[in-house]
Amino acid sequence: MVQKIRWTMLLIGVVILLTAMVQNSETTPLKLFFYQTELPVSVLLLATSATSFLLGAITVGRILKRSAQAKLTRAKLTPAKLVPAKPPEKEKTVPAEPKTTTG
């Protein structure tokens, strides 16, 4: 169920991005440190979206990897669930025969 929600959200995001790209085709100046050029806004939207998606995916991947390593470490440090030992069996004693005195 959660996976379907994720895919739906991703699809909605892609549709919104594509709509914004189609509607914004005029060029705009881009200045980055000493670099200067003019690019269509749609190209800038695509580059920004792709970069942020990749950075997010890398971050989530690292978090999941650390979480998995932490689980393995905890599993190694804590003893496995032990099967409870059976209580020791009581020794079966044969009742002693009553001592009778014959006289």
C-alpha positions in Angstrom: 0.0 0.0 0.0 2.8 2.4 0.9 4.6 1.6 -2.3 1.6 2.5 -4.4 1.4 5.9 -2.6 5.1 6.5 -3.3 4.7 5.7 -7.0 1.5 7.9 -7.2 3.3 10.8 -5.6 6.3 10.4 -7.9 4.0 10.3 -10.9 2.2 13.5 -9.8 5.5 15.2 -9.3 6.7 14.3 -12.8 3.5 15.5 -14.4 3.7 18.8 -12.5 7.4 19.2 -13.6 6.6 18.4 -17.2 3.7 20.9 -17.2 6.0 23.6 -15.7 8.7 22.8 -18.3 6.3 23.1 -21.3 4.8 26.4 -20.0 8.2 28.0 -19.3 10.2 27.9 -22.5 11.6 31.4 -22.5 15.3 31.9 -21.9 16.8 33.4 -18.8 20.4 34.4 -17.9 22.3 32.0 -15.7 25.2 33.3 -13.7 27.3 30.7 -11.7 30.5 32.1 -10.3 32.5 33.1 -13.4 30.2 31.2 -15.8 27.5 33.1 -17.6 25.0 31.9 -20.2 21.3 32.0 -21.2 19.2 28.9 -21.0 15.5 28.1 -21.3 13.7 28.0 -17.9 12.6 24.4 -18.7 16.2 23.2 -18.9 17.0 24.9 -15.6 13.9 23.2 -14.0 14.9 19.8 -15.4 18.5 20.2 -14.1 17.5 21.4 -10.7 14.9 18.7 -10.3 17.2 15.9 -11.4 20.0 17.2 -9.1 17.7 17.4 -6.1 16.2 13.9 -6.8 19.7 12.4 -7.0 20.8 14.0 -3.8 17.7 12.9 -2.1 18.1 9.3 -3.3 21.8 9.2 -2.2 20.9 10.6 1.2 18.1 8.0 1.7 20.3 5.2 0.5 23.0 6.2 3.0 20.4 6.4 5.9 19.1 2.9 5.0 22.6 1.5 4.8 23.5 2.8 8.2 20.3 1.5 9.6 20.9 -1.9 8.3 24.5 -1.9 9.6 23.2 -0.8 13.0 20.7 -3.7 13.1 23.4 -6.1 12.2 25.7 -4.7 14.9 22.9 -4.9 17.5 22.1 -8.5 16.4 25.8 -9.5 17.0 26.0 -7.8 20.4 22.7 -9.2 21.8 22.4 -12.9 22.4 19.9 -14.7 20.2 16.6 -15.6 21.8 17.3 -18.6 23.8 14.8 -21.4 24.0 13.8 -21.7 27.7 15.5 -24.6 29.2 13.2 -27.3 30.5 13.1 -27.4 34.3 15.1 -30.2 35.7 13.1 -33.3 36.2 12.4 -34.2 39.8 14.0 -37.4 40.7 11.4 -40.1 40.9 11.7 -41.7 44.3 10.1 -45.0 45.1 8.3 -44.7 48.4 10.1 -46.6 51.0 8.4 -49.5 52.4 7.2 -48.9 55.9 9.4 -50.5 58.4 7.5 -52.9 60.4 8.7 -54.4 63.5 7.8 -57.9 64.3 8.2 -59.0 67.6 
